Amino acid sequence: MSLTGPALPTILGVLLLAVAVLSVLDRPALATTGERIAVRAVRTLLVAFLTLALTGTILNNHFLFYTSWADLFGGTAPAKTISVGTAKAALAGPVSGPGLGVSASTAIPPPLPRPGQRLQRYSVTSPSQPGAAEVLVQLPVGYDPASPRRYPVVLGLHGYPSSPQSYLNAGLGDAQDQATSRRLLAPSILVIPQINVPRGLDTECVDTATGTPNVETWLTRDLPRWVLQHFPVRTDRGSWAAVGYSFGGWCAASAAMRHPDVFGAAIVLQGYFRPDFGSAAPPAGVDLRGYDLVAAAKRTPAAVSIWMATSREDRLSYPSSAQFLAAARPPTHVTAAVLPRGGHRNAVWQPLIPQAMSWLGATLPGFHA
């Protein structure tokens, strides 16, 4: 019997109903009070177990955390690495757009809201958003705003439904620190914005033609300008990378491929390459064809580097990821880690984070240690 699909929850539901009815109607004529208490306790525990099992199965069917029994009980399997193009060709390729060079980074940053701490919290307004967005900034070890040093920037993009803190909870900030301490990655400023304003809204990081939220503009124009005004950062595209998982992985891929004048690379962890609004209707005025990164890879390949991780059993990530990988051609540079199994959950891609951070340090010149 498959772990997913209607059969398992149907069987669990029938068993739960049967045990619950038996518990209510059946009154066993047992000799002692202790025996009666024991039977009732067993039935109560069985009802609780079946309830949890049924709930977990229904949630798993919806979110596809585990896609098979082997995925649930088996160990991890090694990923197959596939490469397209070269980092050199991506860096040398043509890009259009103003980039960030026209806006110099601030010479004297404003005071930090939490002096002496690495993690800073901001509430940032933008004409592209209907309200203030939370932005977390993790500063590198030894950060000195008075120093003439200019730092590269990692734009960290969380999943959905979630918040900026979840990016750190998933271990991505720690992985960045570990790569830096091992001299595989240059000290970098990590900027983690809220990308669903208001919270709970599935924006898919797109712009609309009818008003806010215009999340693509927020992530690729407004937020980078805000970063330039608040921190001593580099402005060349070889010093800016977007990193995200799931929904945030899609947003990272879209930001880099649609704005290679700003971002030189993206790390896409079980993301996808077309916007996915699920059963909800897309916002009015969204040109979904323009956000089809598979079609864009065929038509006008972007001069960016992409590191991606996906699983063949991940029904959200794998279909468009496989199509993108097949369509990619220079100057786009792609390195893909394709796992043979694993559902759509953090534990699948988390073991690959060190590899991704090492790749970033070796790929973009601004991140060379």
N, C-alpha and C positions, 0 to 999 in steps of 0.2 A: 504494500500500500504506500502511495506517495505521501510525503510529509505535507505537501501543499495540495490544494484542490478541495473539492467539497466532501470527499468520502470520509476523511478523518474527523472533521468537526461534526459531521452527521452521526457517525458512530458514537462519538463522545457525548453528543447531545442526547441520544437515545439512552445511553447508559446512565447519564446523569438523571434523566427524568425517571427511569426505572428505579434507581436507588432512592431517589427522593420520595417517590410514591410509596415504596416499600417501607421506608423509615416512618412515614406518617400513618400508614394503615396497618402494618403488621405489628402485633403485640405478642412476642414469643413468650410462651409459658415456661419460663426457666425456674429452676429450683430456688436460686438465691438472688438476693438483691444485687450482689456483686456481679453475677453473670449478666443480669439485665443491663446494668450500667456499662459493662464491657462491650456488649453487643451494640448498644446505642452509640458508644464512643467510636467504635469501628465504623459504623454507618455514617456518623457525622464527619469523621476524617475522610471517608471515601467520597462523600458529597463535596467536601472542600477541595479534595484533590482533583476530582473530575471538573469542578467549576474552574479551577485555575488552568487545567489542561485545555479545556474548551476555549477559555478566554485567550490563552497564549496561542492556540492554533489559529483562531480567527484573526488576531493581530498579526501573526506571522504570514497568513495568507494575504493580508492587506499590504504589509510593509516589506515582505520577502527578506526578513532578517536571515533566515536559514532556508535554503532552497531544496535540500534533500537530507535523508538520514545520514548520509556520509558527511555532509556539511555540518550537521548537528553534533555527531559523535566522533567524526574522523579528525585527524590532524591536518595541518596545513600542507599544501603541496607546492613545490617550487614554481615560480613564475617563468614564463617564456618571454624573453626579451626580443623585441622587434624594433628596428631602427630605420628611419627614413631621412635622407638628407644629412646635412652637417651643420654644426653650430656656426662655422665660419661663413657659410653661404647665407644663413639666416641673418647674421650680423651685417653682412655686406649688401643684403638685398634692398631693393627700393621700398621706401615708405612714404606715405603722404600724410599731411596733417601738421599742425603747429608744434606738436611735442611739448616738452616742458622747458626747453632751453630759452624760450622767450621770457620766462618768468624766473628771475634769479631767486635762489633760496635766501631766506632771511639772514642777515649778517649777525644780528643780535636777537636770539629767540626770546619770546615773552617768558615770564616766570612760569615754572611748572606748577600745576595745582597741588601736587604732592611732592614737594622738594625732598630729595634724598632717596626717593623710591623709584624702582625701575618701572612699575606699572602705573601709568597715568590714565585717568578717566575724564572724558570730555563729553559735553552735550553740544552738538554741532548743528547749526541751522544752515539750510541751503535753499535757493530758489527752486531746486529740482525736487524737493521733498515737502510733503504736507505738514511736517512737524520736525522737532529736533530729533536727531539721531544720536544714539550712544556710540562713542568711538573710544576704544581702548588702544593705548600705545605702550608697547613694551620696549624700553630703551636697552641698548646693549650694555653689557658689563663695562664699567669704566667710562660711561658716557659723561662728557664734559661739554656743556653748552658754550663755554668760553673758548674752547679749542677751535682752531681753524679747520679741523677735520670735517669732511662732508661724508655722510653715510649713505649707503644704498638702502633701498626701501623694499620690504615685503608687505604686500597688501594681503592680509589674511581674511578669507571669506568663509563664514560658517554655513552649516546646513540649515534645512527647514523641516519643521518649525524649530527655531532655536534662537540663540542670542550670541553676541560677541564673546561672552565668557566661555561658551561651549567650545570655541576654537582652542582656547588654552586648556580646557578640561580634556580635550581629545589628545593632548600631548604634543601638539605641533610647536608650541612655543618652547617647550623643553628640548625637542629635537633640534630646533634651530640653535639653541644654546649649546647643545652637545656637539653639533657640527662645528660651531665657532671655536669651542674649547679645543677641539681636535685639529684646528687649523685647516679645516676643509671648507670653511665658509667665512667670509669677511664679517666683522661685526656689523650688524644691520639693525635698522629701526623697523619694528613690526607694528603695522597699523591695522587694527581690526574694527571695521565699521559695522554698524547695524545695517543690514541690507533688506529688511522688511519693515518699512515705515508706512502705516502704523504696524505694530507687532501683530503677527498672525496673518498678515497679507502676503500671499504668494506672488511676489513681483516678477520672478524669473529674470530679474536684472535687465528689464527692457525699458525703452522709452515709449511713451504713448504720444499720439497726435492731438490729444484732447486735453492735456493738462498733466498735473502731477499724479502719482510719482513718476519721475523720469530717472529711474535708478541707474541706467547706463551712464547718463550724463553726470550723476552724482559720483559714481565710482571712478570715472575716467577723466573728468574735468574738474568738478567742484572740489572733491576731496583731495586730489593731488595739489591743487592750489592752496588749500588749507594747510596741508602738510608743509608746503614750501614756506608758508608764513609763520609756522610754529617751530620748525626744527631745521638744523643744518644738514641738508640732504643734497645728494647729487641729482642732477637734472637730465643726464643722458639716459636713453632707453636701455642701455646695457647695465643700468643700476636700479631698474625697477622690475619687479616680478610679482605676479598674482598667484596666490596659493589657496586652493579651496577643496572641500570634500563635498560629495553629493551635489545638492543644489549649489553650494558655493564653488564646487568644481566646475559646474557649467558656467557660472558667472565669471570664474577666472579665465576659462577658455574663451568666452565671448569677449571679455575685456581685452585680452591680449591679441586675439585675431582681428578684432574690429578696430583696435587702436594700437597698432604696432609702433606708432610714433611715441607712445608713452611707455608701454611695457615691452621688454625684450623677450620675456619668457612667461610661461604659466606652468604650474604643477596642478594636475587634475586628478584627484583621488576619488575614484568611483563616481566621477561626474558623467555628464552626457554632452552631446553636441548639437542638440536642438532644444528649444525651450519646452518644458513639460508642465502644463497647468493641470494635469490629471483630469478629473471630471469637471473642473471649473472652466468657465468660458474665459478666454484671454481678455485683457482690458481692451476697451474700444480704441480703435486707431492704431493697433500694433501691426506692423508689417512682419508677420511670422516668416515669410520667405527670406527676408533680409537677415534673419537670425539663424538661418539654417547653415551651420558651419560646415556640414558635409558638402552641400552644394557650393559654398564659398571656396572650400579646399580644391574642388574640381575646376571652378571658374577662374578665380583669382587667388592663388595661394599666397598667404601672408608671410612676410619675412620675420617670423618669430620661431622660437624654440618651445616645444611642448613636451613635458614629461607627464605620462599618464599611466594610471593603474586601473585595471578593470578585471572583472571575473566573468568567465563564460556562463556562469549560472546566475549572474546578476541581470535580471530582466529590465531593470531601469537603466543601468549604465551600459551594458555590453552591446545592444543592437546598434545604437548610433556611434559608439566608440569604435566598433569593428568597421563600420562603414566609413568613418572618418579616417581610420588607419589605412584602409584600402584606397581612399581617394587622395591622401596626402602626397605631395610632391614638392621638390625644392622650388622656391627657397625656404618653404616650411621645413623645419627640422623637428622630427618626432622621435622620442624614445618611449616605448610602451612596455610595461610589465603586465603580461596577460596571465592571470591565474586560472587554473583548470576548474576550480570550484570555489564557492563562497557566496553567501547572500549579501544583501545590501546593508552592511553594518560596519561600524568603525574597526572592529577587531580584524577584519579582512585586510584593510589597507594599512593599518598602523605599523605592522612589521616592516613595511616598505618605506616608511618615512626617512630613515637614515640614508637610504639609497637616493631618494629624491633630493634631499638637502645637499648631499655630496655632489649630485649631478648639477644642481644650481651653482654651487661654488666653482665647478669646473667649466660651466657653459657660458655664463655672462661675465664679462670682464670686471664689472663693478663689484661682483661678489667673490672675486679671486682672493683667497686668504694671503 
